[in-house]
Amino acid sequence: MKLRKVSAAAATALVLALTATACGGGDKDNSGSDGGSGGGKTIKIGIKYDQPGLGLKEPDGTFSGFDVDVATYVAKELGYEPNQIEFVETKSADRENALARGDVKFIAATYSINDERKKLVDFAGPYLLAHQDLLVKADSKIAKGTDLNGKTLCSVTGSTSAENVKKDIAPKAQLKEYGGYSECIAGLQSGAVDAVTTDDSILAGFAAQENYKGQFKLAGLKLSNENYGIGVKKGDTATVDKINAALEKMVSDRSWEKAVKENFGPANYKNEPAPKIGNIVQ
């Protein structure tokens, strides 16, 4: 009788142990990541879905672009194969919240590092130095900012890019705002606008698309410095360090250079050299 009681207690302990294991412990988050061990787990990574050359969801459900290539390389170094990655659309306005909620493990989505954002998230990188620029038709005479006076300049609603150009460079430029950059590019193609402004990497991504190839060119004005970083939840320094190590390897083995050429090359994008990883500047 005593033996049966001991067995019952042991069985109860075993059930409790199994239950605790099934619950997964308290160190997981909604990103589905276990800190980089891989082993059959998945990792959620925030990207853009609508930026050709950077982060684009293709009609067949696959993803392409420089940010996607960088994120895939980093995930590999963290222990995740491509089939273990879940790419999550992360719009600009929701990037900080997505990290704070644990919706994603990290974000690679044209995420410019600045002082305000550094108060809310941590950054690895930077992994690309972009500049605000103009995209114009291939035969356009616009070669400098002041050439925009009397011309129509397009950017997306809510962006400060066009406002900055009008304020600081071409006060007589006429501004036109659309809901997305694809609409601005279509306007440039049709002649409804004379130039489109945003980061040169974004513009190059659009210009490199097959249906636009040869129609546009970058003015090469370098109106600002935009250091793209990989956003990580505030305080997660361990992940920042791992991502920085992965980015350093990506540069050293020339995978970074290959990704730049494949995604931006058709637009004759004259990229800056890879920035110093870990040198977080505004």
Steps between C-alpha positions, in 0.01 A plus 500: 500500500783735586672418173186593302487841674860572406432405138198728485706791631771430245241491223359833612847654496560364152176653369589837649845487345360417157244778532770754582704384202202534267440856622847587378628700796496875542784613271319479167324789327248532221778503242521122532872526552700319767792740487669356194540128561286401200428132546164485326371830639402796287597863516278796410671788322342834413541627144320721250273329249474782245852627426657342189871434537476515880200316639237369260242225524483342156172379344600140570541572872881507504705799610777695330722800559817612673341517845365148446846374400659664805232362733535150354879506540473623860238237585730231359778615731254492791422137419193519276465361150292694243204267551501590871452872432160666517511844341250738658387820331611785722389845391712800595254636756481167687865395514568605859174346624565173318832463679361603838215247468737225397320451168836462327854422613656771288410741220685563174280753319682815380517587871708819522679542831431826681507629857123485552479136391801405713298599806247226415696220335855373470675479165753265346698620201482729315503276193435760227563872462232652279435863406190698415505549125288569194379256238439658160443384144808376319499801265423757772707818526456511879853471636491698824244587765434853377395359162177395675378860521186514290495119473267249666656290775332188636526312828262298714244654732650567842861491380727792584729441200321725252433767762871513582589547134247782460609670821877474464574461129221584256235729655316532168456127452144374487433211735274208419430226753377149429417211729802292400826520308366273227245772422776762487702281263194455277455878504862547397456251218188676369645850536260606775802576720856599413685332786449269796692536825582259781801281593714415197486129588120503479507692174761264356288202596207631298717606206657153484166331437465337160202714396694820573848399388680780315222755548633679810823614659614617842615861522767407756446804723558340844261735679527313833669205669276206588673223695284188479512288815339178614252578776497282811289518815639753747743336741564187291873561473576131451305495174657828389847350550410184306354700211804727486726195478284362218512831311877517534526153351260593218727791406826305532388204288364744235141379529407860581654631178331225298159589649547869419584428137217252452233727645612848391740439211248537215435860612875587492479572871833634622489366851723609783748245636365285780486711817694402810284250688428602857564868430150619590471861390208722411 
